[in-house]
Amino acid sequence: MSWFVTPKRLRELGIIGINTRNGLYIGLRNPRSRYPLVDDKLRTKKLAQEAGLAVPELYGVIRTHHDIRQLNQILDGHRAFVVKPARGSGGDGIVVIEDRLDKDLFRRASGRTLALEALEHHITNILSGAYSLAGQPDVAMIEQYVQFTDQFKDISYQGVPDIRIIVYRGYPTMAMVRLPTQQSDGKANLHQGAIGAGIDLKTGKTTGGVWLNQPIKEHPDTGNTIVGHTIPHWEELLRLAAGCYELTELGYLGVDIVLDRNRGPLILELNARPGLAIQIANHKGLGNRLSRIDALADNHPEATPNERIAQFLATE
C-alpha cells in the first residue's frame, strides 16, 4: 500500500476514520452501560478471573493516601512489578519496575533508576486522578511483572510486548503486536514510541510495522527485522479474544494480551474505544473486514467463539 493515497483510494482499501469508528461501530455496538466493565482495569481483572480467564497476578491495591504506607508490605517478596492507574488510558501513569536494587531504589524497564519516594509520589498522583479518563480520583494497582517469552527478545527493547486484537461482534478482526522501544521507556504503547507490527490472522506471523507514524521493517534499537515472527499460542490468543465478547457484551472491542514465559497468554486489559493505528500497522483497512463480519454475524447469531473464528478466517 502506498503511504500517501487519495481519499477515494482509502475508501477502496477500507480505511475507516475516527468518526466512522465512533458512529457506525462504537456508537451502535457498545452499550454505554457496559463501559464500566472495561474502563476500570481492576473491575476488568476481577471479571476475567470470575470467567476463568488468565490475567497477571494482582499483588495489591492502594486506594487512599494513607494506604501508601503499605507499599513496602505489598512489595514484600516481589523484586519486579508494575504500578498502574485502574482508570488510566493510553498507557499514561504506568510504571514498570524490573528490579529492586535496595529498599529505597528501583530499576525501571528502561534501565533508569527510581527512588522509593518518587514512586510514592507517583502513586499519589494516580490517586488524585492525574491519569484517569475523566480526571476523577483513582486507585493504584500493583501487579505482576510479566516475564515475556523469548520469541520477542530480538525485536523488543526491554519492556513487555503485548498483542492487540480488535474483536467486532465476537469475531477477531485485526491484530498487531506492540513492541517496546527505548523511546517508549519499555512500554508497549504506540503513542509513547512503541512499534506496532501487523499480524496475519491466519498464520499468526508478523508482517510490516509502524513506528511514530512511519512504516518500518526493522526495530530501531535492535536493528532486527520485525517481519516473519510467529506469535506463540496464536490459536489460543484468538479464542481468548473472541470470548471477551460474551464477557463484556461490547460489539467493538480491543483485547490486549501478554505472553508470560511461564503462564502463557494473559489478558492485560480491554478497551471499548480501541484506536485505529492497527490499520497502519497492517497496511490494511478495517472497513471491508467489518462489513464481512456484519454479514456473518447476522446469519450466525448463535455462533460460538470457535465457530466465529473459523467462519471469519475462511473469508480471508
N, C-alpha and C positions, 0 to 999 in steps of 0.2 A: 504494500500500500504506500503510495506516495504520501509524504508527510504533510505537504500543503496541497489541499484539494478544494474544489469548488463546493458550495453548499449542495448543489444537485448531486455531485458525486458522493458526498457524505450521506445523503438520504439513500442513495443506491446501496451504499455499504452498510446501511442500518445503524449508523451512528446516532445515538439519542443524546439530547442535551438535558440540562437540569430541569427545565420547565416541563419537558415531556416526561421525564422520570417522576417528577413531583405530581403532575396532573393525571397521567394515564396509569401509572403503576403504584406509586406510594399512596396517592390520594384515594384510589379506588380499591386497593388490595390490602391496605394496612389499617385495621380499625384502631382508632385513637385509644380506645380502652385497653389495648394490648401493649401500647408503647412502654408503660412502666416495667413490663417484664424484661425488656432489653436495655432500657435507658439506665437502669440500676444494675451494675455488674454484680453486686452482692446478691441481689434477688435472682439474677440470671443463673449464677453459680448454684444457688440452692434449688432452683427449678430443675436444672440439668441433673443434679445429684439425685433428686427425687425420681427422675425418669430413668435412672441407672446409667447416665452418660458420664464419661470420664472427664474430669476438669482438674486443673492444677490445685494442689492441696492449699487450703486456707490455714495460715498459721495464727492469724488473729485479726481483730477489727478494732480500730481506735475511733471512738465516737465523740469524745469530748476532749477538751484541752487537758483536763485532769488525767485522762487515760494515757496521755503521752508518757507519763511516769512508768507505765507498764511496758514500754517498748523493749527494754532490755530483757524483761521476763518473756515476752513474746518471741524474741530472737534467740533465746537460750537454745543452744544446740544447732542453730542454723547460721552457717557462715555466708551463704548466698541466699538472696531473697529478692522480692520485687515489692515496691510500695506503689500503690495506685489509688486514685480517687474513684469511688464507686460510681459516680455520675459524670466522670470526665468524658471527653471526646477527642478524637484526632490524636491520641497519644499524649496529650498535654498532661503534665503532672506525674507521669510515670517515671519512677527512678529504679533502675536495675542495678542491684549490688551483686558483684561477682565474688567478693571475698571480704571477710572481716579481718583487718590487719592487726588490730588490737581492740581493747574495749571502747576506745573513743575514735576509731578511724576505720573507714571502709574504702574498698576499691570498686569503682563503678565499672560497668561493662566496657566503657571506652578506655579504661586504664587510668582515668583521673581519680584522685582521692576525694573523699567526702568525710568531713568531721561529723561526729555524733550530734553535736549542737546544730550543725547545718541541716542534718536530716530531720531533727526535731522541729526546726523552724519550717522546713518544707511541709511537714505534716500539719503544722499549724495553719499554713496557707491552704492546704487541702480542706481542712475542717471549716475554714472561713468561706469556702466556695470559690476560691481563685480559679479552679479548673473545671467546675461543674457546668453543665449545659446552660443553666439559667442563672448562674452566679449565686445559687442558693447554698446554704450550709450543707456540708457533705460529710462523709466518713472516709477514713483511710483503711484500705485493705492491705494486709501483709501476707503475701502468698509465696508459694514455691517458685524457685528459680528453675526454669526448665533446662535440663541438660540436653541440648539439641543433638539429633542424630548426626553421625559423622559424614553422611552423604552431602551435607551442606558446608563442610569445613573449608573447601576451596573457593566458595562463592559467597561467603558471608564474613563481614568484619565483626568479630567478637559477638555481640548480642545474639538473640534467638530469632531465626526466621519464622514467619508464620504463613499459613495458606489462607487466602480469602476466596470463598466460593459464594457467588451470587445464586440464591435459590428463589425461583419465581413459581408460585403456585405449587410448591413442593418439588419442583424439578431443578436439579443442579444445572445452571445455565452458562456460567463462565467462571474461570478460576485464574488466580495468579499466586505466585509465591513472592512474599515481600522480604527482601534481603537487606539486613542492616549494613551500613557503611560507617566509615569514620565520621563523616559529616552528620549522620543521624544519631550519633552517640550510642551506637549499639541497639537502637530501637528499630523495629520493623514498621516504620511509619513513612509513607511517601512524602508527606508534607514537610517532614523534618530531614529529608535527604536519603531515604532508603530507596532501593531499586524495586520495581515491580516487574517480574518476569512472567509472561503469559504461560499458561499450561494447556496442552491439548487434552480435552476432556476424555477422549477415547483411550489414549495411551498413558496419560499422566506424566508426559515429558514436557520440559520447559521449551518454549520457543524463543522469540525475541524478548526484549525488555525495554523499559523506560526508566530514565533517571533524570530528575529535575526537568521533566517535560521534554527530554530529548531521547530518541531511540538509541539503544546501545546493545552490544552483544558480549562485552567483557565487563567484569566487575572493576570499578575504578581503583580499588585498593589492592586487590589480589592479582589483577591482570588476567584472571582465568575466565574462560567463556562461560556464560550463563545459559547457553543453549544446549539442549540434548540431555539434561539431567532428569532421571526418572524419580518422581516423588514416591517415597516409600508408602506402603499401605494405601495406595490410591483408591482402590475399590471401597475400603473401609471409610476413607475420608468422604467419598461421595454419599455413602449410606448415612454417615453421621449428619452431614449437611442436609440431606433430603428429609431426615427425621425431625429436623428442627421446625419444619412446617407444622406438624402436629403439636409440637411442644409449645409453639407461640401463637399459632393461627394468624401469622403475618404472611401475606402473599408475596411481598417483595422484601427480601431479607439478605443481609450479608452475614455469613458464618465464618468466624476466624478460628482456625485450628492450628495448634503447635504439635510438633512431633518430639516427644521426650524419648531420650535414648533408652530408658528403662521401662516406661509405662506406655509408650506408643502414642497414638493420637489423643490429644486432649482439647476439648472445646475451651477456647480462651474467652471469647465474648461473642455477642450477637449484636447486629446493627440494623435498625429499622430504616436507616437513611444511607445505605452504602453509596460511596462515591462512584464516579464514572471513569476514573483513571484506568480501571481494569480494561476498558476498551482500547486505550493507547498501548497498554502492556501487551495485549493480544493482537494488536493491529487489526481488530475486527469490531464491528458494532453489535450492540445488544439487541437492536430493534428486530432484526429478522428472526433471531432465536426466540425472542419473547412472543412474536406472532405465531411461530410454530407451536410453542408451548400452550398458547391460548386454545388452539385447535385440539391439541392432545388432552388438555385438562377438561375441556368441555365435553369431549367424547368419552373420557375415562374418569369420571368424578370420584370413583371409589378406589382408584389405583393405590397400591402400597408403595412405600419408598423404593423398594427394589424394582417394582414394575415401572415406576416413573423414570428411574434411571435408564432402564433398558429401552423404554419407549423413546426417550429423547436421543439417546446415543444412536439409535437406529436411523434417526433423521440426519445425523451429521455426515 
